[in-house]
Amino acid sequence: VMSSSFTMRGDISVINKYERTKLMLQANIDLVLELPFLACVQSSDYFTANAILTLRDFGVTDLVFGAELACKESLDKIHAIKKASFFDDIIKEQLSKGHSYRAAAFGAFQALTNDKTLIEQVTKPNNMLATGYIDAIHKFAPHINYHPIQRIKADYYEQSLSDQTIASADAIRSALRNKEDIASYIPSITALSYFIDETKAKESLFSFLQALFIRESLDSFEAILGVSEGIHRRINTMLQKATSYDELVDLT
């Protein structure tokens, strides 16, 4: 199951979905399913639920995913704490004080467990996705077994190519922008692919957003899934100040 033209974080995919599908089939993947845009560019709980529902409907029995903490017992413990009723109460209290969800979750775990490993690991990106998958399995597909794979060497947020063969997605994207050689960090068949010019793609996307917000009324954006708390109004305000797509994202 893969995202389409945009990644979960809202980044533009550097290889289009048709080319990626072709690469996966060449790598002996039997079936490639698309997680639609509205399902993949979402919070982790929405992303993981739709991924699990898709897999369930195709009769999948085993799920494999990467995690910083590739221990089923520990991931199950994190999931159990997150499902406790008082966990949500603490999260709501922390959010009301202006903390981000990540900071709120970290604070909640500090309050609810003395296990230092769980506290340190709970807010790491792949672990958050992992517990999302586990939650979705419990809700929608309890017959599915899951198998976490250990993430090694490159941190999720790492921006540079530090290892000789393993790098984060951010580091690879950054290297592409800087015209660096990434052949040793990706499969050989992927190295032959056409990668988009991210700079030009973002210029086009920024121009599109400018035109869209001029053409449409602000109220019309409220019909879009996930638009809440006036984010569309903030984007509109920041479009008047930003000179590029990246600047718009930073300002918003």
C-alpha positions as CSV (number, residue, x, y, z in Angstrom):
1,V,0.0,0.0,0.0
2,M,1.6,3.3,-1.0
3,S,0.7,6.9,-1.2
4,S,0.0,8.6,-4.5
5,S,1.3,12.0,-5.7
6,F,2.0,13.3,-2.2
7,T,3.6,11.6,0.8
8,M,2.0,11.5,4.3
9,R,4.0,14.6,5.3
10,G,2.6,16.5,2.4
11,D,5.8,16.4,0.4
12,I,5.6,16.0,-3.4
13,S,6.6,12.4,-4.4
14,V,9.9,12.6,-6.2
15,I,8.9,9.6,-8.4
16,N,5.4,9.5,-9.8
17,K,3.0,6.8,-8.7
18,Y,3.0,5.0,-12.0
19,E,6.7,4.7,-12.1
20,R,6.9,3.6,-8.5
21,T,4.3,0.9,-9.1
22,K,6.4,-0.3,-12.1
23,L,9.5,-0.5,-9.8
24,M,7.6,-2.5,-7.2
25,L,6.3,-5.0,-9.7
26,Q,9.9,-5.3,-11.1
27,A,11.0,-6.0,-7.5
28,N,8.6,-9.0,-7.4
29,I,5.8,-7.3,-5.3
30,D,2.6,-9.1,-6.3
31,L,0.1,-6.4,-5.9
32,V,0.5,-2.6,-5.4
33,L,-2.5,-0.7,-3.9
34,E,-2.9,3.0,-3.8
35,L,-3.8,4.8,-0.6
36,P,-5.8,7.7,-2.0
37,F,-4.7,11.3,-1.4
38,L,-7.4,12.1,1.2
39,A,-6.3,9.0,3.2
40,C,-2.5,9.4,3.0
41,V,-2.1,13.2,3.7
42,Q,-3.6,13.0,7.1
43,S,-2.8,12.4,10.8
44,S,-1.2,9.1,11.7
45,D,-4.4,7.6,13.1
46,Y,-6.4,8.3,9.9
47,F,-3.5,7.2,7.6
48,T,-3.0,3.9,9.4
49,A,-6.7,3.1,9.7
50,N,-7.2,3.5,6.0
51,A,-4.1,1.4,5.2
52,I,-5.3,-1.4,7.4
53,L,-8.9,-1.3,6.0
54,T,-7.4,-1.5,2.5
55,L,-5.2,-4.5,3.4
56,R,-8.1,-6.2,5.2
57,D,-10.4,-5.9,2.2
58,F,-7.7,-7.6,0.1
59,G,-7.4,-10.5,2.5
60,V,-4.0,-9.7,3.9
61,T,-3.0,-11.8,7.0
62,D,0.4,-10.2,7.9
63,L,1.6,-6.7,8.0
64,V,5.3,-5.6,7.9
65,F,6.4,-2.0,8.8
66,G,9.5,-0.2,10.0
67,A,9.8,1.2,13.5
68,E,12.5,2.8,15.7
69,L,11.4,0.3,18.4
70,A,11.0,-3.0,16.6
71,C,9.8,-4.9,19.7
72,K,6.2,-6.2,19.6
73,E,5.9,-6.4,23.4
74,S,7.0,-2.8,23.8
75,L,4.8,-1.5,21.0
76,D,1.9,-3.3,22.6
77,K,2.6,-1.6,25.9
78,I,2.7,1.8,24.2
79,H,-0.6,1.0,22.5
80,A,-2.2,-0.1,25.8
81,I,-1.2,3.1,27.6
82,K,-2.5,5.2,24.7
83,K,-5.8,3.5,24.8
84,A,-6.3,4.2,28.6
85,S,-9.1,6.7,29.1
86,F,-7.0,9.0,31.3
87,F,-4.3,9.2,28.5
88,D,-6.8,11.2,26.4
89,D,-7.6,13.4,29.5
90,I,-3.9,14.3,29.9
91,I,-3.5,14.9,26.2
92,K,-6.4,17.3,26.1
93,E,-5.1,19.1,29.2
94,Q,-1.6,19.5,27.6
95,L,-3.1,20.6,24.2
96,S,-5.2,23.3,26.0
97,K,-1.9,24.7,27.4
98,G,-0.6,25.2,23.8
99,H,1.6,22.1,23.6
100,S,2.0,20.2,20.4
101,Y,0.5,16.7,20.2
102,R,4.0,15.2,20.2
103,A,4.9,17.2,23.4
104,A,1.6,16.3,25.0
105,A,2.1,12.6,24.3
106,F,5.6,12.7,25.8
107,G,4.2,14.4,28.9
108,A,1.4,11.8,29.2
109,F,3.8,8.9,29.1
110,Q,6.0,10.6,31.7
111,A,2.9,10.7,33.9
112,L,1.7,7.2,33.2
113,T,4.8,5.0,33.2
114,N,8.3,4.7,34.6
115,D,9.6,2.8,31.7
116,K,12.3,5.1,30.2
117,T,12.4,3.2,26.9
118,L,8.7,3.7,26.3
119,I,8.9,7.4,27.3
120,E,11.9,8.0,24.9
121,Q,10.4,6.0,22.0
122,V,6.7,7.0,22.0
123,T,7.0,10.2,20.0
124,K,9.4,8.9,17.4
125,P,7.6,9.1,14.0
126,N,7.7,5.4,12.9
127,N,6.7,4.3,16.4
128,M,3.7,6.6,16.3
129,L,2.7,5.0,13.0
130,A,3.3,1.5,14.4
131,T,0.9,2.0,17.3
132,G,-1.6,3.5,14.8
133,Y,-1.4,0.3,12.8
134,I,-1.8,-1.8,15.9
135,D,-4.8,0.2,17.0
136,A,-6.4,-0.2,13.5
137,I,-5.7,-3.9,13.6
138,H,-7.5,-4.2,17.0
139,K,-10.5,-2.2,15.6
140,F,-10.9,-3.5,12.1
141,A,-8.8,-6.6,11.4
142,P,-7.8,-8.6,14.5
143,H,-6.8,-11.6,12.3
144,I,-3.8,-9.6,10.9
145,N,-0.4,-10.4,12.4
146,Y,2.2,-7.6,12.4
147,H,6.0,-7.7,12.2
148,P,8.0,-4.6,12.9
149,I,11.4,-4.2,11.3
150,Q,14.1,-2.2,13.1
151,R,15.0,1.2,11.6
152,I,18.8,1.5,11.7
153,K,21.5,4.1,11.4
154,A,19.7,7.0,9.7
155,D,17.3,9.0,12.0
156,Y,13.9,10.0,10.5
157,Y,14.8,13.7,10.7
158,E,18.4,13.4,9.5
159,Q,19.1,15.9,6.7
160,S,22.5,14.7,5.4
161,L,24.0,11.5,3.9
162,S,26.1,10.3,6.9
163,D,26.2,6.6,6.3
164,Q,27.6,4.9,3.2
165,T,24.5,3.0,2.2
166,I,21.6,4.0,4.4
167,A,19.9,7.4,4.6
168,S,16.7,9.0,5.6
169,A,14.1,10.1,3.1
170,D,14.8,13.7,4.0
171,A,18.5,13.3,3.4
172,I,17.9,11.6,0.0
173,R,15.5,14.3,-1.1
174,S,18.0,17.0,0.0
175,A,20.8,15.2,-2.0
176,L,18.5,15.2,-5.0
177,R,17.9,18.9,-4.8
178,N,21.7,19.5,-4.5
179,K,22.4,17.2,-7.5
180,E,24.3,14.7,-5.4
181,D,24.8,11.1,-6.3
182,I,22.3,8.9,-4.4
183,A,22.9,5.6,-6.2
184,S,24.4,3.9,-3.2
185,Y,21.3,4.7,-1.1
186,I,18.6,3.3,-3.3
187,P,17.9,0.0,-5.2
188,S,19.7,-0.2,-8.6
189,I,16.4,-0.3,-10.5
190,T,15.3,2.9,-8.7
191,A,18.5,4.7,-9.7
192,L,17.4,4.5,-13.3
193,S,14.1,6.3,-12.6
194,Y,13.1,9.8,-13.6
195,F,13.0,12.0,-10.5
196,I,11.0,15.2,-10.6
197,D,12.6,18.6,-10.3
198,E,11.3,19.4,-6.8
199,T,12.1,23.1,-7.1
200,K,10.0,23.4,-10.3
201,A,7.2,21.3,-8.9
202,K,6.9,23.5,-5.8
203,E,6.9,26.6,-8.0
204,S,4.0,25.2,-9.9
205,L,2.2,24.2,-6.7
206,F,2.7,27.6,-5.2
207,S,1.3,29.3,-8.4
208,F,-1.7,26.9,-8.3
209,L,-2.4,27.8,-4.7
210,Q,-2.3,31.5,-5.4
211,A,-4.7,31.1,-8.3
212,L,-7.0,28.8,-6.3
213,F,-7.3,31.2,-3.3
214,I,-8.1,34.1,-5.6
215,R,-10.8,32.1,-7.5
216,E,-12.6,30.3,-4.6
217,S,-14.4,31.8,-1.7
218,L,-12.8,31.0,1.7
219,D,-15.9,29.3,2.9
220,S,-15.8,26.8,0.1
221,F,-12.6,25.3,1.6
222,E,-14.5,24.2,4.7
223,A,-16.0,21.4,2.7
224,I,-12.5,19.8,2.3
225,L,-11.8,16.9,4.7
226,G,-9.3,17.9,7.4
227,V,-9.8,21.7,7.0
228,S,-10.6,22.9,10.5
229,E,-9.8,25.7,13.0
230,G,-9.4,28.3,10.3
231,I,-6.3,26.8,8.6
232,H,-7.6,27.9,5.2
233,R,-7.9,31.5,6.4
234,R,-4.3,31.3,7.7
235,I,-3.1,29.9,4.4
236,N,-4.9,32.7,2.6
237,T,-3.3,35.4,4.9
238,M,0.2,33.9,4.5
239,L,-0.2,33.6,0.7
240,Q,-0.1,37.4,0.7
241,K,3.3,37.4,2.5
242,A,5.1,34.3,1.1
243,T,7.2,34.4,-2.0
244,S,7.6,30.6,-2.4
245,Y,5.9,27.3,-1.4
246,D,8.5,26.5,1.3
247,E,8.1,30.0,2.8
248,L,4.3,29.5,2.8
249,V,4.7,26.2,4.7
250,D,7.1,27.8,7.2
251,L,4.8,30.8,7.8
252,T,1.6,28.7,8.1
